[in-house]
Amino acid sequence: MKSRQNVNGKTPEVTESALREALRKAEEEKIKSDAIIAAIGDGISIQDTDYRILYQNEVHKKLVGAHPGEYCYEAYERRGSVCEGCPVALSYLDGRVHTVERTAPTEQGMIYVEITSSPLRDSTGNIIAGIEVARDITARKNMEKDRNDLVRDLQGLIATVGQSQKEWRDTFDSIQDPIYITDAEYRIVKANKAFSVFSGMDFPEILGRKCHEVLHNDTVPYHRCPHQSLQETGEPADIEITSPDGKLSLIVSHFPYYGLEGEFSGSICIVRDVTVDREKEMRFIMSERLASLGQMAASIAHEINNPLAAILGCAEGLMNRVKQDRYDPELFKKYLNIVMEEVDRCKKITTGMLFFVRKSVAEKKTCDLHAILNQTLEIIALQGRLNQVEVRKQYGAEACSAFGSEGELRQVFLSLLTNALDAMNDKGVLTIRTGKEGGVLTITISDSGAGIPKENLNRIFEPFFTTKSDQGGTGLGLSITRKILTNHGGDITVSSEQGNGATFTITLPPA
């Protein structure tokens, strides 16, 4: 008896089996997607273009309650129409991502929520829904409020210190963050117990010493110390420093305080340990650095294969002569020299690649920027990208040294130089200038490419903005570059005219 077949020539058992397998895979993908959404930790909801709620994850339901099928403005804000400044409405209008902050009443009280919206498109590019990501920032808001309240309390306590010395001292010492107070001449006049523990010195040892002696083990103020600007601007300011032992990353917040006559009397300084935060940032920077390394690997692999082929040829030639008992000292010497040269070439290539993956958290020192630029150019040259490029190095006569992380600064130069080569399609003129203007170091990198469109100039440093998505671009390179330079007390700007290339200008404080 022949088995039954359907119109496609397949038996029903085969078709049903394939269908069951497809359903099983679809269910697995759904489970994975649900797990990913659950792991994000933020509230996620989806509204259609009529603002009707289509989906809420569990986190979102805990924030504002479950409201499937309801209109978002009724469910969340108790309104009869779309809210003013609604981020989803803005995303529908311009197709972009928008972020706002909102407050929402809950059973536990008022909460602060940061809402980020983005459009959801179908395969043809049409917007069919809006996605909202809601993050509870109540704790952050409360911390900011607590810190501002703390500063106000401290300013009030300083003004009345003669009348309430003990009460103020008890309050001051109960604060867990290290705090010290300086007069206008940098001398420490007050410090809490937490600062004594942090500095490893009792208060009598600290009193009267200048803050840079205690924090930086130096006889002169830190070159970017906010205390210098407080007298002029009166605006609170933060500075990030490394502890004298190099193990901790610290942010010191400076707030001015004034005497009874309104004169500037000194600074209130709060020290916060941000080592863990900086380590997280470094992991992010390292991931981008590894992505750049992956792009380099393909072209460098070819460069390594060439010396390996030469080494193999020499080895085979020497082996054949050994088998034939034909020993020619000069020939052996020539072959072995070739082998040594090619091994050295491979070593330079791999050593250069290691420069870009070596971890450098808190490893700050005086760095020769000319040497770092030259090393970066050597690595790029190993990829063969400079064969049709004229590199013009116009280095200033003065030493160009900055205090910072050599690995991070090398990553900055690699990102900018490869972007310049991409803009020129590896053909043209690459100009690198260094100098010193207004007391700061300047490094400019210019290309002869097509330039940057005017509408993109203000966006190129935004995270995830890229014009090279089809080439695997992540849009993080320039964003990370600016973050690294900011952490080094520097900055980066760009100028460009369509058709006349682009120029990136880096400024850094000298070492």
C-alpha positions in Angstrom: 0.0 0.0 0.0 1.3 3.5 -0.9 1.6 6.1 1.8 -0.7 9.1 1.5 0.9 12.3 0.2 -0.2 15.9 0.2 -0.1 18.3 -2.7 3.5 19.0 -2.1 4.5 15.4 -2.4 5.1 15.0 1.4 3.4 12.7 3.7 1.2 14.3 6.4 3.5 12.8 9.1 6.5 14.7 7.7 4.5 18.0 7.4 3.1 17.7 11.0 6.6 16.9 12.3 8.1 20.0 10.6 5.2 22.1 12.0 5.8 20.8 15.5 9.5 21.6 15.2 8.8 25.1 14.0 6.4 25.7 16.8 8.9 24.3 19.3 11.6 26.7 18.0 9.2 29.6 18.1 8.4 28.9 21.7 12.1 28.6 22.6 12.7 32.0 21.0 9.8 33.5 22.9 11.2 32.1 26.2 14.6 33.7 25.3 13.1 37.0 24.5 11.0 37.0 27.7 14.2 36.2 29.7 16.2 39.0 28.1 13.4 41.5 28.8 13.1 40.3 32.4 16.9 40.6 32.9 17.0 44.3 31.7 15.5 45.5 35.0 13.7 48.4 33.5 10.0 48.7 32.9 9.0 48.2 29.3 5.6 48.9 27.6 4.4 49.1 24.1 1.6 51.4 22.8 0.0 51.4 19.4 -0.4 54.6 17.4 -3.7 55.3 19.2 -1.8 55.2 22.5 -3.5 51.9 23.6 -1.3 49.7 25.8 -0.4 46.5 24.0 2.3 45.1 26.3 3.8 45.6 29.8 6.6 43.6 31.3 6.5 42.6 34.9 8.8 45.5 36.1 6.5 48.0 34.4 3.4 46.5 36.0 5.1 46.8 39.4 5.8 50.5 38.7 2.4 51.7 37.6 0.1 48.6 37.7 -1.2 46.4 34.9 -3.2 48.3 32.3 -3.4 46.1 29.1 -5.8 47.5 26.5 -6.2 50.9 28.2 -5.1 54.2 26.8 -1.8 55.2 28.4 -2.7 58.7 29.3 -5.8 57.4 31.2 -4.0 54.6 32.9 -0.8 56.5 33.9 -1.8 60.1 34.2 -5.6 60.0 34.7 -6.1 62.3 31.7 -8.6 62.3 28.9 -6.1 63.1 26.2 -2.4 62.7 25.2 -0.1 64.3 27.8 1.8 67.5 26.9 5.4 66.6 26.0 4.6 62.9 25.7 7.8 61.2 24.6 5.9 58.6 22.6 4.0 61.3 20.7 7.3 63.1 20.0 8.8 59.8 18.7 5.7 59.4 16.4 6.3 62.9 15.0 10.0 62.8 14.3 10.9 59.1 14.5 13.6 59.7 17.1 14.4 58.7 20.7 13.1 61.0 23.4 13.7 61.0 27.2 11.7 62.8 29.9 11.3 62.6 33.6 7.9 62.1 35.3 6.5 61.6 38.7 3.9 59.0 39.4 1.7 58.3 42.5 1.9 54.7 43.8 0.8 52.8 46.9 4.3 53.4 48.3 4.2 57.1 47.6 5.4 59.4 44.8 8.1 58.0 42.6 10.4 59.6 40.0 10.6 57.8 36.6 12.9 58.4 33.6 11.0 57.5 30.4 12.8 56.9 27.2 10.6 56.3 24.1 11.5 55.1 20.6 9.4 54.2 17.5 8.7 50.6 16.5 8.7 50.2 12.7 7.5 47.4 10.4 9.6 45.9 7.7 8.7 48.8 5.3 9.9 51.4 7.8 6.5 52.6 8.9 5.9 53.4 12.5 3.4 51.0 14.0 3.9 51.4 17.7 6.0 53.1 20.4 8.2 51.5 23.0 8.6 53.1 26.4 11.4 52.2 28.8 10.7 53.4 32.3 13.5 53.5 34.9 12.8 54.2 38.6 15.2 57.1 39.5 13.6 57.8 42.9 16.7 56.7 44.8 18.9 58.9 42.6 16.6 61.9 43.1 16.5 61.4 46.8 20.2 61.1 46.9 20.6 64.4 45.0 18.1 66.0 47.3 19.9 64.6 50.4 23.2 65.8 49.1 21.9 69.3 48.4 20.2 69.4 51.8 23.5 68.3 53.3 25.4 71.1 51.7 22.8 73.7 52.7 22.9 72.4 56.3 26.7 72.6 56.3 26.7 76.2 55.1 24.2 77.1 57.8 26.2 75.3 60.4 29.4 77.1 59.4 27.7 80.5 59.8 26.6 79.6 63.3 29.6 77.5 64.4 30.4 79.7 67.3 26.9 79.2 68.8 26.4 75.5 68.2 29.9 74.0 68.1 29.2 70.7 69.7 25.9 70.0 67.8 27.5 70.9 64.5 30.6 68.7 65.3 28.4 65.7 66.2 26.4 66.1 63.0 29.6 66.6 60.9 31.3 63.5 62.2 28.2 61.3 61.7 28.4 61.8 57.9 30.0 58.8 56.3 31.5 60.5 53.2 34.9 62.1 53.9 34.4 65.9 54.2 37.0 68.6 54.7 36.7 72.4 54.8 39.4 74.8 53.6 39.9 78.5 53.9 40.6 80.8 50.9 44.3 79.8 51.1 43.8 76.0 50.8 44.4 75.4 54.5 42.2 72.7 56.1 40.2 74.2 58.9 37.7 71.4 59.5 37.5 67.7 58.7 35.1 65.0 59.8 36.1 61.6 61.2 35.5 59.9 57.9 38.2 62.2 56.3 40.6 61.4 59.1 40.1 57.7 58.4 40.5 58.3 54.7 43.7 60.3 55.0 45.2 58.0 57.7 45.9 61.0 60.0 44.3 62.4 63.1 42.6 65.8 63.0 45.4 67.7 64.8 47.8 66.4 62.1 45.5 67.6 59.3 44.5 71.0 60.8 46.3 73.9 59.1 47.9 71.7 56.3 47.0 72.6 52.7 44.6 70.2 51.0 46.9 69.4 48.1 49.6 68.2 50.6 47.1 65.7 52.1 45.3 64.6 48.9 48.0 64.8 46.3 51.2 64.7 48.4 52.3 67.8 46.5 53.5 71.3 47.5 51.4 73.1 44.9 47.6 73.0 44.1 46.4 70.5 41.5 46.4 72.3 38.2 42.6 71.9 37.7 41.6 72.4 41.3 38.0 73.9 41.5 38.9 75.9 44.5 40.7 78.3 42.2 37.5 79.0 40.2 35.0 79.1 43.1 36.2 82.6 44.1 35.3 83.9 40.6 32.2 81.9 39.7 30.7 80.9 43.0 29.5 77.8 41.2 29.9 74.3 42.8 32.4 72.1 40.8 33.6 68.5 40.8 37.1 67.1 40.0 38.2 63.5 39.6 41.5 62.5 41.0 43.5 59.4 41.9 44.4 58.6 45.4 48.1 59.1 46.2 48.6 55.3 46.2 47.0 55.1 42.8 44.4 52.5 43.9 41.3 54.7 44.1 39.4 56.9 41.7 37.8 59.8 43.7 35.5 62.6 42.9 35.9 65.7 45.1 32.9 68.0 45.0 33.7 71.6 45.9 31.0 74.0 47.3 31.8 77.7 48.3 30.9 79.1 51.6 30.8 82.8 52.6 31.4 84.8 55.7 28.9 87.1 57.5 29.8 90.0 55.2 29.3 87.9 52.1 33.0 87.4 51.4 34.4 84.2 50.0 35.7 82.2 53.0 36.7 78.9 51.5 35.4 75.5 50.1 33.4 72.7 51.5 34.8 69.5 49.9 33.0 66.1 49.8 35.1 63.1 48.7 33.4 60.1 47.0 35.0 56.9 46.0 34.0 56.1 42.3 36.5 53.3 41.7 33.8 50.7 41.0 32.1 53.1 38.6 35.3 53.7 36.7 36.0 50.0 36.5 32.7 49.5 34.8 33.5 52.3 32.4 36.8 50.8 31.7 35.2 47.4 30.8 33.0 49.3 28.4 36.0 51.0 26.9 37.9 47.7 26.7 34.9 46.1 24.8 35.1 48.9 22.2 38.9 48.5 22.0 38.5 44.8 21.4 35.9 45.6 18.6 38.5 47.8 17.0 41.1 45.0 17.4 38.7 42.6 15.6 38.5 44.9 12.6 42.3 45.1 12.5 42.8 41.4 12.9 41.7 40.4 9.3 44.2 42.8 7.6 47.0 42.0 10.1 46.5 38.2 9.6 47.7 38.6 6.0 50.7 40.6 7.2 51.6 37.8 9.6 51.1 35.1 7.0 53.8 36.6 4.8 56.7 36.3 7.3 55.4 32.9 8.3 55.6 31.7 4.7 59.2 33.0 4.5 60.1 31.2 7.7 58.5 28.0 6.4 60.4 28.3 3.1 63.8 28.8 4.9 63.1 25.9 7.3 62.2 23.5 4.5 65.3 24.5 2.5 67.6 24.0 5.6 65.9 20.7 6.4 66.4 19.4 2.8 70.1 20.3 3.0 70.4 18.6 6.4 68.9 15.4 4.9 71.3 15.6 2.0 74.2 16.3 4.3 74.9 19.5 2.4 76.2 22.0 4.8 76.9 25.5 3.5 77.7 27.9 6.4 77.0 31.1 4.4 73.7 29.8 3.0 72.7 28.5 6.5 73.6 31.9 8.0 71.6 33.7 5.2 68.5 31.6 5.8 68.7 31.9 9.6 69.0 35.7 9.3 65.9 35.7 7.2 64.1 33.6 9.8 65.2 36.0 12.6 64.1 39.1 10.7 60.7 37.6 9.9 60.2 36.4 13.5 61.0 39.9 14.7 58.5 41.3 12.2 55.8 39.0 13.6 56.8 40.0 17.2 56.4 43.7 16.3 52.9 43.0 14.9 51.7 41.1 17.9 53.3 43.5 20.3 51.6 46.4 18.6 48.2 44.6 18.9 48.7 44.0 22.6 49.1 47.8 23.1 45.4 48.2 22.3 44.1 45.4 24.5 46.3 45.9 27.6 44.2 47.0 30.6 45.2 50.3 32.0 42.7 51.1 34.8 44.2 53.9 37.1 47.6 53.3 35.5 48.2 57.0 34.9 51.6 58.5 34.3 53.4 61.1 32.2 52.9 60.1 28.6 54.8 61.3 25.5 52.0 62.0 23.0 54.4 62.1 20.1 55.6 58.5 20.9 51.9 57.3 21.3 51.0 58.9 17.9 54.0 57.2 16.2 53.2 53.8 17.7 49.6 54.1 16.6 50.7 55.0 13.1 52.9 51.9 13.1 50.0 49.7 13.9 47.9 51.2 11.2 50.7 50.8 8.7 50.9 47.1 9.5 47.3 46.8 8.1 48.6 48.2 4.8 46.2 51.2 5.1 49.0 53.9 4.7 50.3 52.6 1.3 48.5 55.3 -0.7 48.3 57.9 2.1 50.7 60.8 2.5 51.2 61.2 6.3 52.3 64.7 7.3 53.6 64.9 10.8 53.9 68.5 11.9 54.9 68.1 15.5 55.7 71.1 17.7 59.2 71.7 18.9 58.2 71.6 22.5 57.7 68.4 24.5 54.2 67.1 24.2 53.6 65.3 27.4 50.3 64.7 29.3 49.4 63.0 32.6 47.1 60.1 31.9 46.5 56.5 30.8 48.7 55.5 27.9 46.3 52.8 26.8 43.3 55.1 26.8 45.1 57.9 24.9 46.3 55.4 22.3 42.7 54.3 21.8 41.7 57.9 21.3 44.4 58.3 18.5 43.5 55.0 16.9 39.8 55.9 16.7 40.5 59.3 15.2 43.2 58.1 12.7 41.1 55.1 11.4 38.1 57.4 11.1 40.2 59.8 9.0 41.4 56.9 6.8 37.8 55.6 6.4 36.8 59.1 5.2 39.5 59.1 2.6 39.0 55.5 1.5 42.7 55.0 2.4 43.8 57.5 -0.3 44.9 61.1 0.3 46.7 63.3 2.8 46.6 62.7 6.6 48.0 65.7 8.6 48.9 65.5 12.3 49.8 68.7 14.2 50.8 69.2 17.8 51.5 72.3 19.7 50.7 74.4 22.8 48.2 77.2 22.9 47.0 79.1 26.0 48.7 76.8 28.4 47.1 73.6 27.0 48.4 70.9 24.6 46.7 70.8 21.2 46.6 67.8 18.8 44.8 68.2 15.4 44.1 65.3 13.0 43.0 66.4 9.5 42.0 64.3 6.5 41.4 65.2 2.8 38.2 63.2 2.6 34.7 64.3 1.6 34.0 66.1 4.9 31.1 65.8 7.4 27.6 66.9 6.4 26.6 70.0 8.3 23.6 68.3 9.8 25.8 65.6 11.3 28.4 67.9 12.9 26.5 68.3 16.2 25.7 64.6 16.4 28.9 62.7 15.7 29.8 62.5 19.4 26.4 61.1 20.4 26.5 57.4 21.5 25.3 55.0 18.8 25.3 57.7 16.1 27.1 56.2 13.0 27.2 56.7 9.3 29.0 53.4 8.8 26.4 50.9 10.1 26.7 48.9 6.9 30.4 48.5 7.6 29.8 47.3 11.2 30.2 50.7 12.9 28.8 50.8 16.4 28.6 54.6 16.8 30.5 54.3 20.1 34.1 55.2 19.0 33.8 59.0 19.1 31.5 59.0 22.2 34.1 56.9 24.1 36.9 59.2 22.8 35.2 62.2 24.2 34.6 60.4 27.6 38.3 59.4 27.8 39.4 63.0 27.1 37.0 64.4 29.6 38.3 62.1 32.3 41.8 63.4 31.4 40.7 67.0 31.8 40.6 67.6 28.1 38.1 68.1 25.3 37.6 67.4 21.6 36.0 69.5 18.8 35.5 69.0 15.1 35.3 71.4 12.1 34.5 70.4 8.5 33.3 71.7 5.2 31.6 69.4 2.7 34.2 68.3 0.2 37.2 69.7 2.2 37.8 67.0 4.7 37.5 67.2 8.5 39.7 68.3 11.4 39.5 67.0 14.9 41.2 69.1 17.6 42.1 67.6 21.0 43.1 69.7 24.0 44.8 68.3 27.1 46.4 69.8 30.1 50.2 69.4 30.0 51.9 67.1 32.5 
